[in-house]
Amino acid sequence: MKRPEECDDLTVLRALIDEIDGELVRLLATRQTCIDRAAVLKQRDGTPARIPGRVKEVIGNAARLARRHGLDEDTAEAVWKLLVERAIAREQTAFERSEGDEP
């Protein structure tokens, strides 16, 4: 994969961005699979979908990693807040589906 500074043409740079987007989607799909598994384990253990301390920890971790890698911290926090909220909603939906399956 080229580095951005190696791209002398907008078409080449856009291709790099598209490649990065593909990697991000693959990683997000893997993350979603982890969320689905977390929902199963949380329901088994009687743990709620939303755990405020964990929400704060995940967003804080993202902010720290952003600083370390030169990503705007506000952008990272906004993206991770959305990821976390969507994950909680997905877990809650899984809980509700599972409760509907109970005899």
N, C-alpha and C positions, 0 to 999 in steps of 0.2 A: 504494500500500500504506500502510495506517495504521501509525503508530508505536505501540508498546505503551502509552505514556502517554496516547494518544488513545482508548484502548478503555475505556469506562465500564461494559462489560457482559462477563461471562465468556464468553457465546456469541460475541461479536464478537472477543474476545481469542483464543478457541479457533480461530476461523476464520483469524485472522492466523497462528497457529502452524501450522495446516494448510497455509496458503499457503507459509510458510517451509519446511516439510517438503517440499513439492513442489519448491521450488527446490533444496533440498539433494539430493534424489534425482536431479534432472536433472544437477546438477553432479557427483554421484558416478558417474552413468552415463557422463558425458564423461570423467571420470578413469579409469574402467574401460577405456574405449576406448583411452586413452593407455597404460594398463598392457598391454593386448593388443598394441599396436604395439611397446612396449618389449620385450616377450617375443620378438617376431620379430627385432628388431634385436640384442638380446642374443644370441640363438641364432646369428644370422648371424655375429656378431663373436666368438663364443666366450666371452661374458661370463656369469658365473653369475647366477642369479636374485637371490641375496642378496649385496649389496655392503655390508658393515658400515659403511663410512664414509658411504655414501649414506643408509643407514637413520638414522644419527645426525644427518646434515644435515637430512633431511626432518622428523624429529621436533623438532629444534631450531628449524627455521624455523616450524613450527606453534606452538611455545611462544612465540617472539618475536611472531608475529602475534597470538596470544591476548592477550599483555600489551598490545600496541598498541591492540587493539579492545575491551578490557575483559572478555574471556572468561577464566574461571578457567583458569590454566595447567595444573593437574593434569588437568582435564577434557580440554583440548586434547591433552595428551600421551597420555592413555589412548585417546582416539578415534584419534589418528594412529598409535599403536602397533598398534591393531587394523587400521586401513586398510593399513598397511605390511605386516603379517603376512599379511593376506588377499591383497594384491597379489603378494607373493612366492610364496604358495601357488598363485595363479592362473598366474603365469609358469612355475612348476615343472611344473604340470599341462600347460601348453602345450608345454613342452620334451619331456615324456614322450610326449605324443600325436604330436608331430612325429618323434621318434625311432622310433616305431612305424611311421611311414609310409616310413621309409628302406628302400631295397632291400637 
